[in-house]
Amino acid sequence: MVASLRRNRALWITAAIVLLVLFWMTRRYEPKVTASILLSGLTLGSLYFLMGSGLSLIFGLMDVLNLAHGALFMIGAYVGFTTYANPRLILNMLPLALALLGGAMIGRWLGGFLPPTLKRGWANRALLAALLLLSLALAVIGLRAFDLAPLAAATATATGGAVATELAQEASGVYLPRIALLAGAGVLLGVALTRLGKAEARRRARAQTAIVGLLVLGVAFAIVPLRSPVEVFLLGLSTNARFLLALLIGVLAGAGLGGLIEVSLIRPLYGRPLYQILLTLGLGFALTEMVKSVWGTPGYYMDIPAFFASSGDNCPSPNLLAWFSDHCQSISVLGRPFPSYRLFIIALGVVMFVAILLLLQRTRLGIIIRAGVQDSEMVQALGINVRQIFTLVFAIGTGLAAAGGVAAAPFLGVNLGLGAELQLQALISVVIGGMGSYIGAAVGALLVGFARAFGDQLVLAGIHLPWAEDVVRMSPSIARASTVLIMALVLLIRPSSSRCSPASRSMRARPSSGREWSSRCSSWRCTP
């Protein structure tokens, strides 16, 4: 108990300060105002946690500080909004992506049949260069003159105004050759990546890979004649069903993009943290520009699902139990209405926290993940692909960020700056809770959320000083600065600690370093 208090001294001191502030609030404000501030803090804390938990998970298990996390949060919001309000953009981009993926899987299988004499030397290098150049050429030809602007222009706020689907999407006779060219590019890319891989990776590319690739290609071609009917079907669904679908598609898109980033960009840079930081920082800017090129610069507003937006004589709901029957857009909390959708955001954060915690602590996959962190070579010797496990961890972290983006879209809107500010708050949460500690990230997110909500209240209501007649008004920037002040306080009083970085995962084999792995370290830390 004493060791735990010492290790988390900064977190406990910060929590004590917050408790003192809460006590002052109960003396200063009415109970309904205090309750509203606390619920607003929980809402913001849930959003900060959905982003910060992914950051902490990736950093704690893989020692990678992903500064592109905010961009992935933003992409989740845009993908969720598009699925909810403009599915034709998804339906016209998905076949192209599936064609490239299916072709790459087939190419991975075909690459194992190349003659062994091409495994090394100038012949192999020349073959790789030719394959990559041909793959790039086919992809460029396949995407040439493919205009995304009409597909994205589904609302009056989009550049060009609303465009009918019949005019926005290409005819099947033009669209099908694009899919074929991208499938060919994927095949060449898969063969090239197979030749770049190790011999054991080539042996794993069995016939099942080609079969799955053919199925993926079949789905890509099958979507083409169904684009318009599926769009009509999706838009005919209730707002509740479309929101759930948007949440699912957003998480899958974020997880898939995160896995692709880990495999192609992060994996070659393990053990080089400076390069990782620079890469992810630049990647964040590149992803923002990609979103700008597809969706444009105007912002969008995603409607709140009907499940949280009912209005009538019975609204606001007198309590939570009554809300389950009338689904009002607000619930009376001590006589003051509070939006019911914000309670959903709080519930989503709690569900995600419990789900990931159970995954890490109570499942076989969680045991493999923690074992891979402690001794990846031993886990690899047992026949478990540690690289795939780390890719999965990265995908889970980015999927959490994307889920937060979809949930934040009806609350904060959808715009290009959505992820930047929340990433800063998430980083502050992770620093307060302890770098690499999943539970600490949750506690830190709550503390930052409460601080921001309290700062907003001070800006809104002002402070009445005993010696002043008028209320002192403060700038809105004070609310944003409050979280930074908390982080500065934590950095000043934080004790030194040893993290479980990749360099320290083999400490058991080097006892002369004076450290050993703690068998009961719940947040994967090294103890002196």
C-alpha positions as CSV (number, residue, x, y, z in Angstrom):
1,M,0.0,0.0,0.0
2,V,2.8,2.4,0.9
3,A,4.7,1.6,-2.3
4,S,1.6,2.2,-4.3
5,L,1.1,5.6,-2.6
6,R,4.7,6.6,-3.4
7,R,4.5,5.4,-7.0
8,N,1.3,7.4,-7.6
9,R,2.0,10.3,-5.3
10,A,1.4,12.9,-8.1
11,L,-2.0,11.4,-8.9
12,W,-3.1,11.3,-5.3
13,I,-2.1,14.9,-4.7
14,T,-3.9,16.0,-7.8
15,A,-7.0,14.1,-6.7
16,A,-6.8,15.7,-3.3
17,I,-6.7,19.2,-4.9
18,V,-9.8,18.3,-7.0
19,L,-11.6,17.1,-4.0
20,L,-10.9,20.4,-2.2
21,V,-12.2,22.3,-5.3
22,L,-15.3,20.1,-5.3
23,F,-15.9,20.9,-1.6
24,W,-15.5,24.6,-2.3
25,M,-18.1,24.2,-5.2
26,T,-20.6,22.7,-2.9
27,R,-20.2,25.7,-0.6
28,R,-20.2,28.2,-3.4
29,Y,-22.9,27.0,-5.8
30,E,-26.4,25.5,-5.5
31,P,-26.6,21.7,-5.6
32,K,-28.2,21.7,-9.1
33,V,-25.3,23.8,-10.5
34,T,-22.7,21.6,-8.8
35,A,-24.4,18.5,-10.3
36,S,-24.4,20.1,-13.7
37,I,-20.7,20.9,-13.5
38,L,-19.9,17.4,-12.4
39,L,-21.9,15.8,-15.2
40,S,-20.3,18.1,-17.7
41,G,-16.9,17.1,-16.3
42,L,-17.8,13.4,-16.7
43,T,-18.8,14.0,-20.3
44,L,-15.6,15.7,-21.2
45,G,-13.6,13.2,-19.2
46,S,-15.2,10.3,-21.1
47,L,-14.2,11.9,-24.4
48,Y,-10.7,12.6,-23.1
49,F,-10.5,8.9,-21.9
50,L,-11.5,7.5,-25.3
51,M,-8.6,9.2,-26.8
52,G,-6.2,9.1,-23.9
53,S,-6.7,5.4,-23.2
54,G,-5.6,4.5,-26.7
55,L,-2.5,6.7,-26.3
56,S,-1.7,5.1,-23.0
57,L,-2.3,1.6,-24.2
58,I,0.0,2.1,-27.2
59,F,2.6,3.8,-25.2
60,G,2.5,1.5,-22.3
61,L,2.7,-1.7,-24.3
62,M,4.7,-0.6,-27.4
63,D,6.6,2.5,-26.2
64,V,5.2,4.5,-29.1
65,L,3.9,8.0,-28.6
66,N,1.4,8.4,-31.4
67,L,1.0,12.1,-32.1
68,A,-1.3,11.3,-35.0
69,H,-3.9,10.1,-32.5
70,G,-5.9,13.3,-32.8
71,A,-6.1,13.0,-36.5
72,L,-7.5,9.5,-36.2
73,F,-10.1,10.8,-33.7
74,M,-11.1,13.4,-36.3
75,I,-11.2,10.7,-39.1
76,G,-13.5,8.6,-36.9
77,A,-15.8,11.6,-36.6
78,Y,-15.8,12.2,-40.4
79,V,-16.4,8.5,-41.3
80,G,-19.2,8.3,-38.7
81,F,-20.9,11.4,-40.1
82,T,-20.5,10.1,-43.6
83,T,-22.0,6.8,-42.7
84,Y,-24.9,8.5,-40.9
85,A,-25.7,11.3,-43.4
86,N,-24.0,10.5,-46.7
87,P,-23.3,6.8,-47.2
88,R,-22.8,7.1,-50.9
89,L,-19.2,8.4,-50.3
90,I,-18.4,5.2,-48.3
91,L,-20.1,3.0,-50.9
92,N,-18.1,4.5,-53.7
93,M,-14.7,4.4,-51.9
94,L,-15.1,1.0,-50.2
95,P,-14.9,-1.2,-53.4
96,L,-11.6,0.5,-54.4
97,A,-10.1,-0.2,-51.0
98,L,-11.3,-3.8,-51.0
99,A,-9.9,-4.3,-54.5
100,L,-6.5,-3.2,-53.4
101,L,-6.7,-5.3,-50.2
102,G,-7.9,-8.4,-52.0
103,G,-5.3,-8.1,-54.7
104,A,-2.6,-7.7,-52.1
105,M,-3.7,-10.9,-50.4
106,I,-3.6,-12.8,-53.6
107,G,-0.2,-11.3,-54.5
108,R,1.1,-12.4,-51.1
109,W,0.2,-16.0,-52.0
110,L,1.6,-15.7,-55.5
111,G,4.9,-14.3,-54.3
112,G,5.8,-17.7,-52.7
113,F,6.0,-19.3,-56.1
114,L,8.8,-17.1,-57.5
115,P,12.1,-18.9,-58.1
116,P,14.4,-19.1,-55.0
117,T,17.2,-17.6,-57.0
118,L,15.5,-14.2,-56.8
119,K,15.6,-14.1,-53.0
120,R,18.7,-12.0,-52.8
121,G,21.1,-10.0,-54.9
122,W,20.6,-7.6,-57.8
123,A,17.9,-9.7,-59.4
124,N,15.7,-9.5,-56.3
125,R,16.2,-5.7,-56.0
126,A,15.4,-5.2,-59.7
127,L,12.3,-7.3,-59.4
128,L,11.1,-5.4,-56.3
129,A,11.7,-2.1,-58.0
130,A,9.8,-3.2,-61.1
131,L,6.9,-4.6,-59.0
132,L,6.5,-1.4,-56.9
133,L,6.7,0.9,-60.0
134,L,4.1,-1.2,-61.9
135,S,1.8,-1.3,-58.9
136,L,2.1,2.5,-58.4
137,A,1.4,3.0,-62.2
138,L,-1.7,0.9,-62.1
139,A,-3.0,2.6,-59.0
140,V,-2.5,6.1,-60.5
141,I,-4.2,5.0,-63.8
142,G,-7.1,3.5,-61.8
143,L,-7.7,6.6,-59.7
144,R,-7.1,9.1,-62.5
145,A,-9.9,11.6,-62.9
146,F,-11.8,10.0,-59.9
147,D,-13.7,13.1,-58.5
148,L,-14.6,12.8,-54.8
149,A,-16.1,16.3,-54.5
150,P,-19.6,15.5,-55.9
151,L,-19.7,12.4,-53.7
152,A,-19.0,14.4,-50.6
153,A,-21.3,17.3,-51.5
154,A,-24.4,15.9,-49.8
155,T,-25.3,18.9,-47.7
156,A,-25.8,22.6,-48.3
157,T,-22.6,23.4,-46.3
158,A,-20.4,21.4,-48.7
159,T,-18.7,23.2,-51.5
160,G,-21.0,23.1,-54.5
161,G,-24.1,22.4,-52.6
162,A,-26.1,19.1,-52.7
163,V,-25.5,16.9,-55.8
164,A,-27.8,14.1,-56.7
165,T,-26.4,10.6,-56.4
166,E,-27.0,9.7,-60.1
167,L,-24.8,12.7,-61.1
168,A,-22.2,12.2,-58.3
169,Q,-21.2,8.6,-58.7
170,E,-19.7,7.1,-61.9
171,A,-21.6,4.6,-64.0
172,S,-20.7,0.9,-63.6
173,G,-19.0,0.8,-67.0
174,V,-16.5,3.4,-65.9
175,Y,-16.2,2.3,-62.3
176,L,-15.6,-1.5,-62.8
177,P,-12.3,-0.9,-64.8
178,R,-11.0,1.2,-61.8
179,I,-11.6,-1.8,-59.5
180,A,-9.8,-4.1,-61.9
181,L,-6.8,-1.8,-62.1
182,L,-6.6,-1.4,-58.4
183,A,-6.9,-5.2,-57.9
184,G,-3.9,-5.6,-60.3
185,A,-2.0,-2.9,-58.4
186,G,-2.7,-4.8,-55.2
187,V,-1.5,-8.1,-56.6
188,L,1.8,-6.6,-57.6
189,L,2.2,-4.9,-54.3
190,G,1.4,-8.1,-52.4
191,V,4.1,-10.0,-54.4
192,A,6.6,-7.2,-53.7
193,L,5.9,-7.2,-50.0
194,T,6.2,-11.0,-49.9
195,R,9.6,-10.8,-51.4
196,L,10.6,-8.1,-48.9
197,G,9.5,-10.4,-46.0
198,K,11.4,-13.1,-44.3
199,A,11.3,-16.8,-45.4
200,E,8.9,-17.8,-42.6
201,A,6.5,-15.0,-43.7
202,R,6.5,-16.4,-47.2
203,R,5.7,-19.9,-45.9
204,R,2.7,-18.6,-43.9
205,A,1.1,-17.3,-47.1
206,R,-0.9,-20.4,-47.8
207,A,-3.8,-21.0,-50.1
208,Q,-6.3,-19.7,-47.5
209,T,-4.9,-16.2,-48.1
210,A,-5.7,-16.4,-51.8
211,I,-9.2,-17.7,-51.1
212,V,-9.9,-14.8,-48.6
213,G,-8.5,-12.4,-51.2
214,L,-10.8,-13.7,-53.9
215,L,-13.7,-13.3,-51.5
216,V,-12.7,-9.7,-50.8
217,L,-12.5,-9.0,-54.5
218,G,-15.9,-10.6,-55.1
219,V,-17.4,-8.3,-52.5
220,A,-15.8,-5.3,-54.1
221,F,-17.3,-6.1,-57.5
222,A,-20.7,-7.1,-56.0
223,I,-21.0,-3.6,-54.3
224,V,-20.9,-1.8,-57.6
225,P,-24.5,-2.5,-58.9
226,L,-25.8,-2.2,-55.3
227,R,-24.5,1.3,-54.5
228,S,-27.7,3.2,-55.1
229,P,-30.1,0.6,-53.6
230,V,-27.9,0.3,-50.5
231,E,-27.8,4.1,-50.1
232,V,-31.6,4.3,-50.2
233,F,-31.8,1.5,-47.7
234,L,-29.4,3.0,-45.3
235,L,-31.0,6.5,-45.5
236,G,-34.4,4.8,-44.9
237,L,-33.2,3.4,-41.5
238,S,-34.0,5.1,-38.3
239,T,-31.6,7.6,-36.9
240,N,-30.8,5.3,-34.0
241,A,-29.9,2.4,-36.4
242,R,-27.8,4.7,-38.6
243,F,-26.0,6.0,-35.5
244,L,-25.1,2.6,-34.3
245,L,-23.9,1.7,-37.8
246,A,-21.9,4.9,-37.9
247,L,-20.3,4.0,-34.6
248,L,-19.4,0.5,-35.9
249,I,-18.0,1.7,-39.2
250,G,-16.1,4.5,-37.5
251,V,-14.4,2.1,-35.1
252,L,-13.5,-0.4,-37.9
253,A,-12.1,2.4,-40.1
254,G,-10.0,3.8,-37.2
255,A,-8.7,0.3,-36.2
256,G,-8.0,-0.6,-39.8
257,L,-6.1,2.6,-40.5
258,G,-4.2,2.2,-37.3
259,G,-3.2,-1.3,-38.1
260,L,-2.0,-0.2,-41.5
261,I,0.0,2.6,-40.0
262,E,1.7,0.2,-37.5
263,V,2.6,-2.4,-40.2
264,S,3.9,0.0,-42.8
265,L,5.4,3.0,-40.8
266,I,5.8,2.3,-37.1
267,R,7.2,-1.3,-37.2
268,P,10.5,-0.4,-38.9
269,L,11.1,2.3,-36.2
270,Y,10.8,0.3,-33.0
271,G,13.6,1.3,-30.7
272,R,14.0,4.7,-32.3
273,P,11.6,7.0,-30.4
274,L,12.7,10.3,-31.9
275,Y,11.9,9.0,-35.4
276,Q,8.6,7.7,-34.2
277,I,7.6,11.1,-32.7
278,L,8.6,12.9,-35.9
279,L,6.8,10.4,-38.1
280,T,3.5,10.4,-36.2
281,L,3.6,14.2,-35.9
282,G,4.0,14.6,-39.7
283,L,1.5,11.8,-40.3
284,G,-1.1,13.8,-38.3
285,F,-0.7,16.8,-40.7
286,A,-0.8,14.5,-43.7
287,L,-4.1,12.8,-42.5
288,T,-5.6,16.3,-41.9
289,E,-4.8,17.3,-45.4
290,M,-6.2,14.0,-46.7
291,V,-9.5,14.7,-44.9
292,K,-9.5,18.3,-46.2
293,S,-9.1,17.0,-49.8
294,V,-12.0,14.5,-49.4
295,W,-14.5,16.4,-47.3
296,G,-13.4,20.0,-47.8
297,T,-12.8,22.7,-45.2
298,P,-16.5,23.4,-44.2
299,G,-17.6,21.8,-41.0
300,Y,-20.6,19.5,-40.6
301,Y,-23.2,18.9,-37.9
302,M,-24.3,15.4,-37.1
303,D,-27.9,15.1,-35.8
304,I,-28.5,13.6,-32.4
305,P,-30.3,10.2,-32.8
306,A,-34.0,10.2,-32.0
307,F,-33.4,8.0,-29.0
308,F,-31.9,11.1,-27.3
309,A,-33.9,13.8,-29.0
310,S,-37.6,13.5,-28.2
311,S,-39.5,16.5,-27.1
312,G,-43.0,17.0,-25.7
313,D,-45.1,17.9,-22.7
314,N,-43.3,15.2,-20.6
315,C,-39.9,16.7,-21.3
316,P,-37.5,17.1,-19.7
317,S,-37.7,13.6,-18.1
318,P,-38.0,13.9,-14.3
319,N,-35.5,11.1,-13.7
320,L,-33.4,8.5,-15.6
321,L,-36.1,5.7,-15.2
322,A,-38.7,8.0,-16.9
323,W,-36.3,8.8,-19.7
324,F,-36.2,5.1,-20.8
325,S,-39.9,5.5,-21.7
326,D,-40.1,9.0,-23.1
327,H,-36.5,9.4,-24.5
328,C,-36.4,13.2,-23.9
329,Q,-33.5,15.2,-25.1
330,S,-32.8,16.3,-21.5
331,I,-33.2,14.9,-18.0
332,S,-34.0,17.0,-14.9
333,V,-31.1,16.8,-12.5
334,L,-32.0,18.5,-9.2
335,G,-34.3,20.7,-11.1
336,R,-31.9,21.6,-13.9
337,P,-32.1,20.0,-17.4
338,F,-29.1,18.1,-18.6
339,P,-28.8,16.7,-22.2
340,S,-29.4,13.0,-22.3
341,Y,-26.9,12.4,-25.1
342,R,-24.1,13.5,-22.8
343,L,-25.1,10.7,-20.5
344,F,-24.7,8.4,-23.4
345,I,-21.1,9.6,-23.9
346,I,-20.5,9.0,-20.2
347,A,-21.9,5.5,-20.5
348,L,-19.8,4.8,-23.6
349,G,-16.6,5.8,-21.8
350,V,-17.5,3.5,-18.8
351,V,-18.3,0.5,-21.1
352,M,-15.1,1.0,-23.1
353,F,-13.0,1.2,-19.9
354,V,-14.5,-2.0,-18.5
355,A,-14.3,-3.9,-21.8
356,I,-10.6,-3.1,-22.4
357,L,-9.7,-3.7,-18.8
358,L,-11.4,-7.2,-18.9
359,L,-9.7,-7.9,-22.2
360,L,-6.2,-7.2,-20.8
361,Q,-6.8,-8.8,-17.4
362,R,-9.2,-11.7,-17.9
363,T,-8.7,-13.1,-21.4
364,R,-6.1,-15.3,-23.1
365,L,-5.4,-12.5,-25.6
366,G,-4.7,-10.1,-22.7
367,I,-2.3,-12.6,-21.2
368,I,-0.5,-12.9,-24.6
369,I,-0.2,-9.2,-24.9
370,R,1.2,-8.8,-21.4
371,A,3.6,-11.7,-21.9
372,G,4.7,-10.2,-25.2
373,V,5.6,-7.0,-23.4
374,Q,7.6,-8.8,-20.7
375,D,9.5,-11.2,-23.0
376,S,8.7,-11.1,-26.7
377,E,11.4,-13.6,-27.7
378,M,9.9,-16.3,-25.4
379,V,6.4,-15.6,-26.7
380,Q,7.7,-15.8,-30.2
381,A,9.4,-19.1,-29.4
382,L,6.0,-20.5,-28.3
383,G,4.7,-20.0,-31.8
384,I,2.8,-16.8,-31.2
385,N,3.3,-14.0,-33.7
386,V,4.2,-11.0,-31.5
387,R,4.2,-8.6,-34.4
388,Q,0.5,-9.4,-35.1
389,I,-0.3,-8.9,-31.4
390,F,1.3,-5.5,-31.4
391,T,-0.5,-4.6,-34.6
392,L,-3.7,-5.6,-32.9
393,V,-2.9,-3.4,-29.8
394,F,-2.2,-0.4,-32.1
395,A,-5.5,-1.1,-33.9
396,I,-7.4,-1.3,-30.6
397,G,-5.9,2.1,-29.5
398,T,-6.8,3.8,-32.7
399,G,-10.2,2.2,-32.7
400,L,-10.9,3.7,-29.3
401,A,-10.0,7.1,-30.6
402,A,-12.3,6.7,-33.6
403,A,-15.1,5.6,-31.3
404,G,-14.6,8.9,-29.4
405,G,-14.7,10.8,-32.6
406,V,-18.1,9.3,-33.7
407,A,-19.5,9.9,-30.2
408,A,-18.2,13.5,-30.2
409,A,-19.7,14.4,-33.6
410,P,-23.3,15.2,-32.5
411,F,-21.9,16.9,-29.4
412,L,-19.0,19.0,-30.7
413,G,-19.6,18.9,-34.5
414,V,-17.4,17.7,-37.3
415,N,-14.5,19.9,-38.3
416,L,-10.8,19.8,-39.1
417,G,-9.8,21.1,-35.7
418,L,-11.7,18.5,-33.8
419,G,-8.8,16.2,-32.9
420,A,-6.1,18.8,-32.2
421,E,-7.5,20.3,-29.0
422,L,-8.7,16.9,-27.6
423,Q,-5.3,15.3,-28.3
424,L,-3.7,18.0,-26.1
425,Q,-6.2,17.3,-23.3
426,A,-5.7,13.5,-23.8
427,L,-1.9,14.0,-23.5
428,I,-2.4,16.0,-20.3
429,S,-4.6,13.2,-19.0
430,V,-2.0,10.6,-19.7
431,V,0.7,12.6,-18.1
432,I,-1.4,13.1,-15.0
433,G,-2.3,9.4,-14.7
434,G,1.1,8.1,-15.5
435,M,2.6,7.3,-18.9
436,G,1.7,3.7,-19.8
437,S,-1.0,3.2,-17.0
438,Y,-4.4,2.4,-18.4
439,I,-6.2,3.0,-15.2
440,G,-4.2,6.1,-14.6
441,A,-5.3,7.4,-18.0
442,A,-9.0,7.0,-16.9
443,V,-8.4,8.8,-13.6
444,G,-6.4,11.5,-15.3
445,A,-9.1,12.0,-18.0
446,L,-11.7,12.5,-15.2
447,L,-9.5,15.0,-13.4
448,V,-8.9,17.0,-16.6
449,G,-12.6,16.8,-17.5
450,F,-13.6,18.2,-14.1
451,A,-11.0,20.9,-14.3
452,R,-12.2,22.0,-17.7
453,A,-15.9,22.0,-16.6
454,F,-15.1,24.0,-13.5
455,G,-13.0,26.5,-15.5
456,D,-15.9,26.9,-18.0
457,Q,-18.3,27.6,-15.0
458,L,-15.9,30.2,-13.6
459,V,-15.7,31.9,-17.0
460,L,-19.4,31.9,-17.4
461,A,-20.4,33.0,-13.9
462,G,-17.3,34.9,-12.9
463,I,-15.8,35.2,-9.4
464,H,-17.2,37.4,-6.7
465,L,-14.3,38.7,-4.5
466,P,-15.1,39.8,-1.0
467,W,-13.5,43.3,-1.5
468,A,-15.0,43.9,-4.9
469,E,-18.5,45.1,-5.7
470,D,-18.8,43.7,-9.2
471,V,-18.2,40.1,-10.3
472,V,-14.8,39.6,-11.9
473,R,-15.1,38.2,-15.5
474,M,-12.3,36.1,-17.0
475,S,-11.3,35.2,-20.5
476,P,-12.4,31.8,-22.0
477,S,-8.8,31.0,-22.4
478,I,-8.6,30.5,-18.6
479,A,-10.8,27.4,-18.9
480,R,-8.3,25.9,-21.4
481,A,-5.3,26.9,-19.3
482,S,-6.7,25.2,-16.2
483,T,-5.9,21.8,-17.5
484,V,-2.4,22.9,-18.5
485,L,-1.8,24.2,-15.0
486,I,-2.8,20.9,-13.5
487,M,-0.3,19.1,-15.8
488,A,2.4,21.6,-14.7
489,L,1.6,20.9,-11.1
490,V,1.9,17.1,-11.6
491,L,5.2,17.5,-13.5
492,L,6.6,19.5,-10.6
493,I,5.7,17.0,-7.9
494,R,6.0,13.7,-9.9
495,P,8.6,11.3,-8.4
496,S,11.0,9.6,-10.7
497,S,10.0,6.2,-11.9
498,S,11.1,3.6,-14.3
499,R,9.0,2.6,-17.3
500,C,8.8,-0.7,-19.0
501,S,10.2,0.4,-22.3
502,P,11.3,-2.1,-24.9
503,A,14.9,-1.6,-23.7
504,S,14.0,-2.8,-20.2
505,R,11.9,-5.8,-21.2
506,S,15.0,-8.0,-21.0
507,M,16.1,-6.8,-17.6
508,R,15.6,-10.3,-16.2
509,A,18.5,-11.4,-18.4
510,R,20.7,-8.5,-17.2
511,P,20.6,-8.6,-13.4
512,S,23.6,-6.3,-13.2
513,S,21.4,-3.4,-14.2
514,G,20.0,-3.3,-10.7
515,R,16.3,-3.7,-11.8
516,E,14.0,-6.6,-12.0
517,W,10.5,-7.0,-13.5
518,S,7.7,-6.7,-10.9
519,S,5.4,-9.7,-11.2
520,R,2.5,-7.7,-9.8
521,C,2.9,-4.6,-11.8
522,S,-0.6,-3.9,-13.1
523,S,0.4,-1.0,-15.3
524,W,3.5,-2.7,-16.8
525,R,6.1,-0.6,-15.1
526,C,9.6,-1.5,-14.0
527,T,10.4,-1.1,-10.3
528,P,13.8,-0.4,-8.9
